[in-house]
Amino acid sequence: MSILFLVASDQRSHYLSKYVDLKCNFDFKNWTEGVSAISSDYICFDYFEYFIINGPLKTEYKIREIINENLIKVIIIPNFYYELSNKFLNQIYKENIKLIMVTFDDSNRYESHIKCFLEEIDAIVTHESIDSLRFYPSDFKNANFFPLYPSVSLTKKILSRSSRKKISRDDVVFVG
């Protein structure tokens, strides 16, 4: 099964960022580590950077190209704004490619962003809290809460670079 994981990078250095919020404060390293644990047959594509540089239509064409060249069966999409159109997602949905949307801040974004995509996607993964599931209609059965904890494998890689010989659990603190 080929998975296309759409990621976003921080675009604050782009000249348009003085007019529009282009920052991405979500670190996709946790997710890429997780996706790599599920399958080695995946592709990460920074669709947000591509969108900022090339615009919406060229971004959709590029994603379509990746889908066709790699026989993609699952796409994981972070929900930021409206970088991908409902029409485009609907075409993909009709091709029986599974669409999984990762949402952030459901309490602030459900009405303005997230609910607009429910007809085109197969599943939602929300990080805000288990209470976020109340936003989703009862007939939408595939909304799931998944806490955004640090990746164990990523944490081990970081700790292995430490100059200390041995690090215990008491030496590590997560804040946030």
ROTORZA-794335 format. One line per field, with one value per atom (N, C-alpha, C, CB): x negated, y negated, z negated; residue in three letters. Coordinates in steps of 0.001 Angstrom, whole numbers, padded with zeros to 6 digits, m for minus. Atoms other than C-alpha are relative to their C-alpha. Glycine has a CB too. Layout:
% ROTORZA-794335
c1 = c(X | ...)
c2 = c(Y | ...)
c3 = c(Z | ...)
res = c(ALA | ...)
END
This chain:
% ROTORZA-794335
c1 = c(m000840 | 000000 | m000889 | 000958 | 000766 | m001478 | 000748 | m000285 | m000578 | m000878 | m000660 | m000177 | 000503 | m001227 | 000303 | 000647 | m000142 | m001820 | m000312 | m000935 | 000177 | m001295 | m000441 | 001307 | 000540 | m003413 | m000086 | m001400 | 000092 | m003808 | m001228 | 001281 | 001153 | m006884 | 000318 | m001262 | m000180 | m007138 | m000442 | m000794 | 000286 | m006989 | m000097 | 001075 | 000107 | m007555 | m001017 | m000362 | 001014 | m010563 | 000488 | m001259 | m000544 | m008403 | 000486 | 001161 | m000358 | m007725 | 001489 | m000371 | m001430 | m003947 | 000352 | 000787 | m000311 | m004204 | 000236 | m001121 | m000295 | m004095 | 001469 | m000916 | m001418 | m000503 | 000929 | 000232 | m000816 | 000728 | m000806 | 000440 | 000666 | m000059 | m000427 | 000934 | 000520 | m002303 | m000848 | m000818 | 000825 | m003851 | 000655 | m000235 | m000446 | m003569 | m000762 | m000238 | 000690 | m004328 | 000176 | 000499 | m000152 | m003509 | m001217 | 001323 | 001183 | m006516 | 000426 | m000991 | m000432 | m005846 | m000957 | 000176 | 000946 | m008865 | 000670 | m001226 | m000706 | m006656 | 000811 | 000915 | m000876 | m004259 | m000776 | 000936 | 000761 | m006854 | m000631 | m001089 | 000504 | m008408 | 001116 | m000561 | m001132 | m004961 | 000407 | 001183 | m000380 | m004107 | m001044 | 000164 | 001052 | m007473 | 000088 | m001386 | m000178 | m006639 | 001140 | 000271 | m001143 | m003388 | m000385 | 001184 | 000333 | m004837 | m001293 | 001143 | 001194 | m008093 | 000349 | m001134 | m000466 | m006061 | 000788 | 000870 | m000662 | m005320 | m000856 | 000297 | 000660 | m006162 | 000457 | 000325 | m000337 | m006308 | m000134 | m000912 | 000024 | m005466 | 000402 | 000951 | m000285 | m005641 | 000950 | m001325 | m000986 | m002435 | 000199 | 001320 | m000209 | m002266 | m001035 | m000075 | 001033 | m005589 | 000312 | m001401 | m000325 | m004575 | 001181 | 000315 | m001180 | m001232 | m000387 | 001028 | 000417 | m002880 | m000762 | m000876 | 000823 | m005312 | 000783 | m001212 | m000627 | m003046 | 001505 | m000269 | m001445 | 000580 | 000781 | 000387 | m000841 | 003524 | 000097 | 001369 | m000176 | 003989 | m001254 | 000400 | 001239 | 000346 | m000280 | m001177 | 000176 | 000290 | 000857 | 000366 | m000879 | 003267 | m000521 | 001429 | 000594 | 001636 | m001211 | m000415 | 001190 | m001581 | 000403 | m000876 | m000486 | 000297 | 000562 | 001083 | m000558 | 002156 | m001146 | 000882 | 001173 | m001209 | m000632 | m001045 | 000563 | m002548 | 000895 | m000179 | m000969 | 000615 | m000154 | 001457 | 000062 | 000366 | m001333 | 000244 | 001322 | m003381 | m000282 | m001066 | 000330 | m003342 | 001147 | m000442 | m001160 | 000040 | 000439 | m000325 | m000373 | 001040 | 001382 | m000028 | m001265 | 003805 | 000565 | m000194 | m000407 | 003893 | m000708 | m000342 | 000602 | 003338 | 000326 | 000522 | m000170 | 002800 | m000170 | m001043 | m000057 | 003726 | 000135 | 001175 | m000227 | 003166 | 000995 | m001342 | m000977 | 006052 | m000474 | 001389 | 000370 | 004726 | 001083 | m001371 | m000996 | 006900 | 000723 | m000659 | m000679 | 008209 | m000984 | 001151 | 001015 | 005013 | 000456 | m001306 | m000530 | 006766 | 001507 | m000360 | m001429 | 010209 | 000844 | 000257 | m000940 | 013244 | 000170 | 001360 | m000154 | 013576 | m001148 | 000048 | 001165 | 010044 | 000082 | m001295 | m000092 | 010516 | 001130 | 000213 | m001125 | 013867 | m000393 | 001204 | 000467 | 012230 | m000857 | m000814 | 000868 | 009623 | 000831 | m001070 | m000890 | 012288 | 000737 | 001016 | m000737 | 014241 | m000889 | 000652 | 000942 | 011090 | m000360 | m001262 | 000195 | 011231 | m001375 | 000193 | 001213 | 008086 | 000469 | m000948 | m000422 | 008490 | m000621 | m000376 | 000446 | 008247 | 000158 | 000794 | 000000 | 007295 | m000427 | m000953 | 000314 | 007419 | m000415 | 001206 | 000504 | 005374 | 000415 | m001581 | m000504 | 007016 | m000652 | 001527 | 000580 | 005737 | 001009 | m001386 | m000848 | 007683 | 001442 | m000571 | m001374 | 011099 | 000970 | 000460 | m000942 | 012827 | m000005 | m000345 | 000070 | 011635 | 000208 | m001333 | 000034 | 011587 | 001094 | m001315 | m000986 | 014447 | 000982 | 000758 | m001016 | 017081 | m000592 | 000712 | 000559 | 014764 | m000773 | m000905 | 000850 | 012610 | 000352 | m001425 | m000024 | 012963 | 001291 | m000197 | m001271 | 016670 | 000214 | 001156 | m000115 | 016293 | m000527 | m000745 | 000656 | 014321 | 000571 | m001469 | m000467 | 016338 | 000527 | 001076 | m000556 | 018006 | m001073 | 000948 | 001050 | 014700 | m001032 | m000691 | 001050 | 012696 | 000558 | m000703 | m000392 | 012736 | m000127 | m000834 | 000234 | 011408 | m000628 | m000902 | 000583 | 010436 | m000833 | 001117 | 000798 | 007645 | m000174 | m001403 | 000103 | 007909 | m000954 | 001389 | 000982 | 005291 | 000425 | m001319 | m000286 | 006977 | 000368 | 001124 | m000397 | 008800 | 001065 | 000526 | m001052 | 011183 | 001353 | 000051 | m001250 | 013947 | 000224 | m000003 | m000132 | 013273 | 000918 | m001372 | m000848 | 015180 | 001458 | m000103 | m001395 | 018439 | 000348 | 000257 | m000257 | 018059 | 000469 | m001247 | m000260 | 018432 | 001391 | m001063 | m001356 | 021890 | 000007 | 000620 | m000079 | 023066 | m000092 | 001296 | 000100 | 023245 | m001412 | 000984 | 001404 | 019532 | m000726 | m000658 | 000480 | 018180 | m001515 | 000476 | 001447 | 014485 | m000749 | m000481 | 000740 | 013497 | m000652 | 000941 | 000753 | 010787 | m000904 | m000823 | 000941 | 008848 | m001306 | 000561 | 001328 | 005127 | m000895 | m000569 | 000824 | 003038 | m001338 | m000225 | 001231 | 000035 | m001182 | 000091 | 001144 | m002700 | m001270 | 000174 | 001255 | m006348 | m000241 | m001176 | 000332 | m007508 | m001102 | m000443 | 000989 | m009368 | m001296 | 000546 | 001217 | m011751 | m000751 | 000346 | 000665 | m012450 | m000690 | 001014 | 000588 | m013051 | m001271 | 001014 | 001191 | m015477 | m001156 | 000317 | 001058 | m017394 | m000620 | 000557 | 000505 | m017684 | m000851 | 001169 | 000730 | m018768 | m001307 | 000864 | 001238 | m021332 | m001110 | 000264 | 001004 | m023096 | m000563 | 000601 | 000437 | m023516 | m001435 | 000942 | 001389 | m027040 | m000073 | m000742 | m000007 | m025999 | m000048 | 001242 | 000067 | m026693 | 001341 | m001070 | m001256 | m023423 | 001002 | m000203 | m001058 | m020166 | 001149 | 000466 | m001126 | m017416 | 001281 | m000233 | m001302 | m013719 | 000048 | 001148 | m000011 | m014366 | m000735 | m000614 | 000768 | m016644 | 000781 | m001258 | m000741 | m013912 | 001306 | 000273 | m001239 | m011072 | 000624 | m000258 | m000734 | m008409 | 000886 | 000848 | m000800 | m006798 | 000895 | m000892 | m000873 | m003766 | 001345 | m000632)
c2 = c(001172 | 000000 | m001242 | 000005 | 001240 | m003342 | m001118 | m000389 | 001091 | m006238 | m001306 | 000248 | 001348 | m009897 | m000820 | m000641 | 000804 | m012005 | m001444 | 000514 | 001414 | m015704 | m000704 | m000630 | 000709 | m017752 | m001488 | 000559 | 001457 | m021477 | m000507 | m000720 | 000626 | m023508 | m001463 | 000125 | 001388 | m026931 | m000902 | m000322 | 000867 | m029558 | m001474 | 000174 | 001392 | m032690 | m000811 | m000030 | 000745 | m033602 | m000422 | 000837 | 000380 | m033859 | m001451 | 000956 | 001420 | m037466 | m000251 | m000616 | 000173 | m036949 | 000090 | 001041 | m000187 | m036156 | m001316 | 000753 | 001282 | m039876 | m000392 | m001103 | 000283 | m039862 | 001089 | m000185 | m001162 | m036373 | 000874 | 000810 | m000902 | m033955 | 001275 | 000339 | m001183 | m031331 | 000876 | m000420 | m000807 | m029858 | 001350 | m000734 | m001335 | m026201 | 000362 | 001053 | m000309 | m025478 | 001456 | m000903 | m001423 | m021781 | 000731 | 000552 | m000742 | m019484 | 001358 | 000171 | m001234 | m016693 | 001168 | m000239 | m001096 | m014640 | 001155 | m000503 | m001058 | m012751 | 000861 | m000600 | m000720 | m011828 | 000790 | m000962 | m000749 | m010863 | 001237 | m000893 | m001175 | m008578 | 001030 | m000399 | m000916 | m007078 | 000668 | m000738 | m000553 | m006637 | 001010 | m001125 | m000937 | m004978 | 001308 | m000636 | m001224 | m002498 | 000853 | m000346 | m000713 | m001572 | 000653 | m000957 | m000482 | m001201 | m000638 | m000292 | 000584 | m001666 | m000558 | 001050 | 000431 | m002418 | m001305 | 001101 | 001290 | m006088 | m001109 | m000292 | 001173 | m009456 | m001202 | m000177 | 001269 | m012771 | m001099 | m000282 | 001113 | m015843 | m001269 | 000266 | 001282 | m019396 | m000800 | m000805 | 000640 | m020506 | m001467 | 000733 | 001388 | m023742 | m000908 | m000135 | 000782 | m025028 | m000087 | 000625 | m000027 | m023965 | m000925 | 001439 | 000859 | m025736 | m001477 | 000312 | 001399 | m028985 | m000464 | m000177 | 000374 | m028978 | 000053 | 000912 | m000261 | m027646 | m000233 | 001389 | 000213 | m028240 | 001302 | m000764 | m001180 | m025894 | 000985 | m000449 | m000928 | m024450 | 000815 | m000760 | m000737 | m023557 | 000988 | m000970 | m000921 | m021994 | 001245 | m000692 | m001148 | m019799 | 000849 | m000477 | m000747 | m018830 | 000811 | m000965 | m000690 | m017932 | 001212 | m000971 | m001121 | m015785 | 001094 | m000477 | m000975 | m014108 | 000782 | m000729 | m000631 | m013399 | 001024 | m001080 | m000908 | m011838 | 001227 | m000728 | m001105 | m009732 | 000989 | m000547 | m000865 | m008404 | 000728 | m000818 | m000614 | m007742 | 001056 | m001066 | m000881 | m005932 | 000901 | m000824 | m000840 | m004176 | m000180 | 001482 | 000347 | m005933 | 000551 | m001530 | m000566 | m004229 | m000755 | 001469 | 000741 | m006422 | m001355 | 000803 | 001331 | m010165 | m000529 | m000983 | 000634 | m011774 | m001501 | 000561 | 001433 | m015457 | m000791 | m000320 | 000902 | m018061 | m001080 | m000642 | 001038 | m020527 | m001338 | 000353 | 001351 | m024069 | m000969 | m000396 | 000934 | m026198 | 000672 | m001345 | m000555 | m025545 | 000204 | m000919 | m000174 | m024663 | 000982 | 000483 | m000972 | m021713 | m000181 | 001456 | 000264 | m022210 | 001238 | m000491 | m001096 | m020107 | 000794 | m000535 | m000668 | m019347 | 000987 | m001044 | m000862 | m017918 | 001202 | m000793 | m001098 | m015873 | 000959 | m000555 | m000847 | m014612 | 000922 | m000865 | m000835 | m013373 | 001159 | m000854 | m001032 | m011489 | 001021 | m000638 | m000859 | m010107 | 000987 | m000859 | m000852 | m008765 | 001048 | m000855 | m000973 | m006949 | 001073 | m000701 | m000988 | m004906 | m000099 | 001389 | 000263 | m006470 | m000483 | m001065 | 000355 | m006694 | m001324 | 001105 | 001315 | m010228 | m000103 | m001125 | 000155 | m010720 | m001431 | 001045 | 001390 | m014281 | m000112 | m000918 | 000255 | m015287 | m001429 | 000199 | 001331 | m018193 | m000505 | 000033 | 000683 | m020686 | m001042 | m000654 | 001065 | m023028 | 000085 | m001354 | m000209 | m021567 | m001015 | 001410 | 000928 | m023867 | m001363 | m000165 | 001287 | m026902 | 000129 | m000654 | m000128 | m025460 | 000882 | 000536 | m000910 | m022991 | m000732 | 000710 | 000715 | m025468 | m000702 | m001019 | 000806 | m027565 | 000817 | m001052 | m000750 | m024836 | 001478 | m000125 | m001460 | m021212 | 000565 | 000529 | m000596 | m020581 | m000105 | m000669 | 000171 | m021763 | 001200 | m001244 | m001107 | m018606 | 001375 | m000021 | m001299 | m015868 | 000932 | m000217 | m000860 | m014621 | 000627 | m000795 | m000481 | m014104 | 000893 | m001156 | m000760 | m012266 | 001257 | m000878 | m001272 | m008805 | m000001 | 001114 | m000020 | m009532 | m001312 | 001188 | 001173 | m012319 | 000509 | m001016 | m000231 | m012170 | m001368 | 000691 | 001277 | m014967 | 000125 | m000476 | 000005 | m015942 | m000847 | m000494 | 000983 | m018631 | 000659 | m000919 | m000745 | m016455 | 001006 | m000959 | m000984 | m013548 | m000680 | 001076 | 000765 | m016141 | m000568 | m001137 | 000507 | m017282 | 000880 | m000096 | m000911 | m014245 | m000442 | 001413 | 000468 | m015967 | m000913 | m000737 | 000878 | m018335 | 000764 | m000783 | m000765 | m015547 | 000622 | 001089 | m000559 | m014426 | 001488 | m000219 | m001404 | m011075 | 000950 | 000252 | m000875 | m009689 | 000037 | m000452 | m000065 | m010443 | 000871 | m001444 | m001004 | m007305 | 000044 | 001345 | m000160 | m007736 | m001219 | 000316 | 001059 | m010608 | 000642 | m001213 | m000656 | m009501 | m000988 | 001159 | 000798 | m011135 | 000762 | m000326 | m000590 | m010474 | m001042 | 000452 | 000996 | m012295 | m000185 | 000407 | 000331 | m014022 | 000076 | m001401 | m000197 | m012536 | 000081 | 001272 | m000095 | m012629 | 001423 | m000457 | m001294 | m009816 | 000658 | m000152 | m000725 | m007202 | 000156 | 001383 | m000206 | m006485 | m001308 | 000633 | 001296 | m010186 | m000406 | m001083 | 000337 | m010721 | 000816 | 000245 | m000840 | m007781 | m000501 | 001452 | 000536 | m009273 | m001251 | m000317 | 001231 | m012627 | 000333 | m000937 | m000363 | m011022 | 000717 | 000874 | m000714 | m008847 | m000960 | 000992 | 001002 | m012010 | m000745 | m000994 | 000691 | m013199 | 000388 | 000318 | m000272 | m013466 | 000897 | m001316 | m000877 | m011557 | 001451 | m000255 | m001428 | m007875 | 000672 | 000676 | m000652 | m006889 | m001066 | 001066 | 000944 | m008829 | 000812 | m000864 | m000704 | m007739 | m000789 | 000203 | 000675 | m008617 | m001301 | 000930 | 001192 | m011156 | m001167 | 000312 | 001048 | m013110 | m000698 | 000587 | 000504 | m013822 | m000628 | 001129 | 000697 | m016346 | m000502 | m001183 | 000558 | m017188 | m001114 | 001100 | 001152 | m020610 | m000385 | m001193 | 000488 | m021739 | 000660 | 000223)
c3 = c(000000 | 000000 | 000000 | m001215 | m000064 | 001020 | m000710 | 001458 | 000787 | m001350 | 000416 | m001533 | m000252 | m000441 | m001242 | 001291 | 001208 | m003512 | 000360 | m001148 | m000298 | m002882 | m001269 | 000565 | 001162 | m005261 | 000319 | m000399 | m000179 | m005788 | m000725 | m000521 | 000632 | m006503 | m000287 | 000895 | 000390 | m008064 | 001150 | m001295 | m001148 | m005319 | m000394 | 001061 | 000460 | m007437 | 000779 | m001456 | m000745 | m005303 | 001388 | 000133 | m001302 | m002172 | m000055 | 000417 | 000002 | m001145 | m000278 | 001328 | 000268 | m001391 | m001490 | 000763 | 001421 | m005102 | m000726 | m000678 | 000648 | m005904 | 000190 | 000557 | m000247 | m004574 | m000520 | 001474 | 000364 | m005504 | m000952 | 001269 | 000937 | m008338 | 000729 | m001196 | m000695 | m006712 | m000907 | 001204 | 000896 | m009815 | m000250 | m001330 | 000368 | m010598 | m001260 | 001159 | 001247 | m014227 | m000403 | m001107 | 000265 | m013989 | 000561 | 000619 | m000415 | m013813 | 000553 | m001183 | m000647 | m011340 | m000203 | 001459 | 000226 | m012487 | m000750 | m000788 | 000727 | m014963 | 000953 | m001074 | m000908 | m012207 | 001045 | 000679 | m001001 | m009621 | m000635 | 000640 | 000716 | m012225 | m000146 | m001395 | 000171 | m012874 | 001299 | m000576 | m001299 | m009207 | 000460 | 001050 | m000407 | m008592 | m000787 | m000193 | 000786 | m011368 | 000555 | m001471 | m000583 | m009597 | 001318 | 000213 | m001334 | m006128 | 000485 | 000983 | m000615 | m004284 | 001373 | 000115 | m001314 | m001171 | m000137 | 000664 | 000145 | m001780 | 000597 | m001476 | m000564 | m000294 | m000807 | 001533 | 000631 | m002141 | 001044 | m001239 | m000946 | m000080 | m000743 | 001217 | 000650 | m001438 | 000896 | m000277 | m000861 | 000188 | m000353 | m000090 | 000404 | m001817 | 000668 | m001538 | m000685 | m000487 | 001493 | m000224 | m001419 | 003024 | 000286 | 000458 | m000144 | 002572 | m000049 | m001101 | 000149 | 001430 | 001241 | m001264 | m001153 | 004353 | 001307 | 000094 | m001304 | 007130 | 000080 | 000384 | m000025 | 006101 | m000060 | 001239 | 000242 | 005652 | 001170 | m000354 | m001119 | 009153 | 000282 | 001245 | m000243 | 009682 | m001130 | 000155 | 001127 | 006211 | 000209 | m001341 | m000256 | 007075 | 001159 | 000302 | m001118 | 010387 | m000469 | 001136 | 000508 | 008569 | m000849 | m000831 | 000819 | 006053 | 000900 | m001009 | m000959 | 008920 | 000675 | 001085 | m000617 | 010579 | m000961 | 000403 | 001003 | 007354 | m000176 | m001349 | 000140 | 006998 | 001154 | m000046 | m001184 | 010555 | 000122 | 001252 | m000139 | 010535 | m001065 | m000058 | 001126 | 007192 | m000439 | m001164 | 000311 | 007206 | m001460 | 000277 | 001374 | 003989 | m000330 | m000202 | 000471 | 002001 | m001213 | m000356 | 001200 | m001142 | 000018 | m001318 | 000132 | m001574 | m001392 | 001117 | 001317 | m004980 | 000212 | m001074 | m000288 | m004839 | m001296 | 000949 | 001135 | m007564 | 000416 | m000489 | m000321 | m007709 | m000542 | m000574 | 000395 | m007765 | 000448 | 000595 | m000525 | m005509 | 001156 | 000458 | m001169 | m002007 | 001149 | 000443 | m001036 | m000115 | 001083 | m000625 | m000949 | 001532 | 000095 | m000421 | m000195 | 003026 | m000280 | 001423 | 000199 | 002208 | 001294 | m000487 | m001299 | 005923 | 000228 | 001151 | m000163 | 006043 | m000943 | m000255 | 000973 | 002859 | 000358 | m001418 | m000402 | 004142 | 001152 | 000403 | m001118 | 007373 | m000529 | 001022 | 000573 | 005337 | m000780 | m000920 | 000787 | 002991 | 000913 | m000798 | m000943 | 005987 | 000660 | 001071 | m000550 | 007168 | m001017 | 000476 | 001061 | 003972 | m000659 | 000556 | 000764 | 002540 | m001370 | 000721 | 001349 | m001232 | m000419 | m000993 | 000447 | m002613 | m001512 | 000711 | 001451 | m006260 | m000304 | m000699 | 000328 | m007558 | m001459 | 000288 | 001348 | m010588 | m000353 | m000093 | 000363 | m012411 | m001283 | m000167 | 001145 | m014945 | m000465 | 000355 | 000552 | m017235 | 000484 | 000361 | m000467 | m016420 | m000597 | m000344 | 000643 | m018930 | 000687 | m001489 | m000698 | m016948 | 001506 | m000267 | m001458 | m013434 | 000606 | 000401 | m000567 | m013104 | 000919 | m001117 | m000788 | m011883 | 001219 | m000875 | m001090 | m009730 | 001037 | m000571 | m000929 | m008123 | 000115 | m000421 | m000017 | m009102 | 000580 | m001394 | m000430 | m008507 | 001509 | m000723 | m001456 | m004907 | 000771 | 000438 | m000694 | m004089 | m000359 | m000306 | 000502 | m005823 | 001087 | m001018 | m001058 | m002625 | 000877 | 000867 | m000894 | m000829 | m000668 | 000610 | 000671 | m003452 | m000673 | m001034 | 000604 | m004970 | m001519 | 000571 | 001445 | m008450 | m000456 | m000388 | 000666 | m010841 | m001170 | m000487 | 001200 | m013394 | m000648 | 000328 | 000696 | m015934 | m001186 | m000471 | 001083 | m018492 | m001190 | 000514 | 001048 | m020541 | m001322 | 000440 | 001203 | m023079 | 000394 | m001127 | m000286 | m023294 | 000125 | m001097 | m000097 | m023732 | 001403 | m001018 | m001369 | m020150 | 000846 | 000659 | m000778 | m018910 | 000007 | m000554 | 000050 | m019916 | 001173 | m001310 | m001142 | m016951 | 001233 | 000336 | m001214 | m014416 | m000042 | 000186 | m000041 | m013276 | m000338 | 001380 | 000417 | m014600 | 001188 | m000760 | m001170 | m011050 | 000592 | 001062 | m000421 | m010552 | m001016 | 000104 | 000957 | m012205 | m000162 | 000419 | 000022 | m011515 | m000525 | 001369 | 000688 | m013788 | m001220 | m000410 | 001070 | m016193 | m000706 | 000553 | 000777 | m018978 | m000096 | m001415 | 000119 | m018887 | m000657 | 001403 | 000690 | m021488 | 000700 | m001459 | m000709 | m020032 | m000951 | 000635 | 000874 | m022149 | 000835 | m000857 | m000748 | m021178 | 000496 | m000873 | m000575 | m018969 | m000834 | 001482 | 000790 | m020985 | 000798 | m000422 | m000794 | m018124 | 000221 | 001350 | m000162 | m017545 | m001296 | 000429 | 001294 | m021259 | m000234 | m001137 | 000167 | m021325 | 000852 | 000359 | m000865 | m018382 | m000611 | 001400 | 000610 | m020138 | m001224 | m000392 | 001208 | m023411 | 000318 | m000886 | m000352 | m021648 | 000409 | 001133 | m000377 | m020469 | m001204 | 000973 | 001207 | m024035 | m000353 | m001171 | 000389 | m025401 | m001237 | m000266 | 001174 | m028530 | 000427 | m000867 | m000304 | m028655 | m000227 | m000846 | 000339 | m030322 | m000434 | m001119 | 000364 | m030556 | m000573 | 001235 | 000614 | m032896 | 000250 | m001527 | m000156 | m032849 | m000799 | m000446 | 000846 | m035602 | 000638 | m001343 | m000678 | m033245 | 001108 | 000576 | m001143 | m030661 | m000477 | 001019 | 000331 | m030969 | 001299 | m000999 | m001135 | m028362 | m000535 | 000746 | 000403 | m028680 | 001151 | m000431 | m001069 | m026737 | m000037 | 001344)
res = c(MET | MET | MET | MET | SER | SER | SER | SER | ILE | ILE | ILE | ILE | LEU | LEU | LEU | LEU | PHE | PHE | PHE | PHE | LEU | LEU | LEU | LEU | VAL | VAL | VAL | VAL | ALA | ALA | ALA | ALA | SER | SER | SER | SER | ASP | ASP | ASP | ASP | GLN | GLN | GLN | GLN | ARG | ARG | ARG | ARG | SER | SER | SER | SER | HIS | HIS | HIS | HIS | TYR | TYR | TYR | TYR | LEU | LEU | LEU | LEU | SER | SER | SER | SER | LYS | LYS | LYS | LYS | TYR | TYR | TYR | TYR | VAL | VAL | VAL | VAL | ASP | ASP | ASP | ASP | LEU | LEU | LEU | LEU | LYS | LYS | LYS | LYS | CYS | CYS | CYS | CYS | ASN | ASN | ASN | ASN | PHE | PHE | PHE | PHE | ASP | ASP | ASP | ASP | PHE | PHE | PHE | PHE | LYS | LYS | LYS | LYS | ASN | ASN | ASN | ASN | TRP | TRP | TRP | TRP | THR | THR | THR | THR | GLU | GLU | GLU | GLU | GLY | GLY | GLY | GLY | VAL | VAL | VAL | VAL | SER | SER | SER | SER | ALA | ALA | ALA | ALA | ILE | ILE | ILE | ILE | SER | SER | SER | SER | SER | SER | SER | SER | ASP | ASP | ASP | ASP | TYR | TYR | TYR | TYR | ILE | ILE | ILE | ILE | CYS | CYS | CYS | CYS | PHE | PHE | PHE | PHE | ASP | ASP | ASP | ASP | TYR | TYR | TYR | TYR | PHE | PHE | PHE | PHE | GLU | GLU | GLU | GLU | TYR | TYR | TYR | TYR | PHE | PHE | PHE | PHE | ILE | ILE | ILE | ILE | ILE | ILE | ILE | ILE | ASN | ASN | ASN | ASN | GLY | GLY | GLY | GLY | PRO | PRO | PRO | PRO | LEU | LEU | LEU | LEU | LYS | LYS | LYS | LYS | THR | THR | THR | THR | GLU | GLU | GLU | GLU | TYR | TYR | TYR | TYR | LYS | LYS | LYS | LYS | ILE | ILE | ILE | ILE | ARG | ARG | ARG | ARG | GLU | GLU | GLU | GLU | ILE | ILE | ILE | ILE | ILE | ILE | ILE | ILE | ASN | ASN | ASN | ASN | GLU | GLU | GLU | GLU | ASN | ASN | ASN | ASN | LEU | LEU | LEU | LEU | ILE | ILE | ILE | ILE | LYS | LYS | LYS | LYS | VAL | VAL | VAL | VAL | ILE | ILE | ILE | ILE | ILE | ILE | ILE | ILE | ILE | ILE | ILE | ILE | PRO | PRO | PRO | PRO | ASN | ASN | ASN | ASN | PHE | PHE | PHE | PHE | TYR | TYR | TYR | TYR | TYR | TYR | TYR | TYR | GLU | GLU | GLU | GLU | LEU | LEU | LEU | LEU | SER | SER | SER | SER | ASN | ASN | ASN | ASN | LYS | LYS | LYS | LYS | PHE | PHE | PHE | PHE | LEU | LEU | LEU | LEU | ASN | ASN | ASN | ASN | GLN | GLN | GLN | GLN | ILE | ILE | ILE | ILE | TYR | TYR | TYR | TYR | LYS | LYS | LYS | LYS | GLU | GLU | GLU | GLU | ASN | ASN | ASN | ASN | ILE | ILE | ILE | ILE | LYS | LYS | LYS | LYS | LEU | LEU | LEU | LEU | ILE | ILE | ILE | ILE | MET | MET | MET | MET | VAL | VAL | VAL | VAL | THR | THR | THR | THR | PHE | PHE | PHE | PHE | ASP | ASP | ASP | ASP | ASP | ASP | ASP | ASP | SER | SER | SER | SER | ASN | ASN | ASN | ASN | ARG | ARG | ARG | ARG | TYR | TYR | TYR | TYR | GLU | GLU | GLU | GLU | SER | SER | SER | SER | HIS | HIS | HIS | HIS | ILE | ILE | ILE | ILE | LYS | LYS | LYS | LYS | CYS | CYS | CYS | CYS | PHE | PHE | PHE | PHE | LEU | LEU | LEU | LEU | GLU | GLU | GLU | GLU | GLU | GLU | GLU | GLU | ILE | ILE | ILE | ILE | ASP | ASP | ASP | ASP | ALA | ALA | ALA | ALA | ILE | ILE | ILE | ILE | VAL | VAL | VAL | VAL | THR | THR | THR | THR | HIS | HIS | HIS | HIS | GLU | GLU | GLU | GLU | SER | SER | SER | SER | ILE | ILE | ILE | ILE | ASP | ASP | ASP | ASP | SER | SER | SER | SER | LEU | LEU | LEU | LEU | ARG | ARG | ARG | ARG | PHE | PHE | PHE | PHE | TYR | TYR | TYR | TYR | PRO | PRO | PRO | PRO | SER | SER | SER | SER | ASP | ASP | ASP | ASP | PHE | PHE | PHE | PHE | LYS | LYS | LYS | LYS | ASN | ASN | ASN | ASN | ALA | ALA | ALA | ALA | ASN | ASN | ASN | ASN | PHE | PHE | PHE | PHE | PHE | PHE | PHE | PHE | PRO | PRO | PRO | PRO | LEU | LEU | LEU | LEU | TYR | TYR | TYR | TYR | PRO | PRO | PRO | PRO | SER | SER | SER | SER | VAL | VAL | VAL | VAL | SER | SER | SER | SER | LEU | LEU | LEU | LEU | THR | THR | THR | THR | LYS | LYS | LYS | LYS | LYS | LYS | LYS | LYS | ILE | ILE | ILE | ILE | LEU | LEU | LEU | LEU | SER | SER | SER | SER | ARG | ARG | ARG | ARG | SER | SER | SER | SER | SER | SER | SER | SER | ARG | ARG | ARG | ARG | LYS | LYS | LYS | LYS | LYS | LYS | LYS | LYS | ILE | ILE | ILE | ILE | SER | SER | SER | SER | ARG | ARG | ARG | ARG | ASP | ASP | ASP | ASP | ASP | ASP | ASP | ASP | VAL | VAL | VAL | VAL | VAL | VAL | VAL | VAL | PHE | PHE | PHE | PHE | VAL | VAL | VAL | VAL | GLY | GLY | GLY | GLY)
END
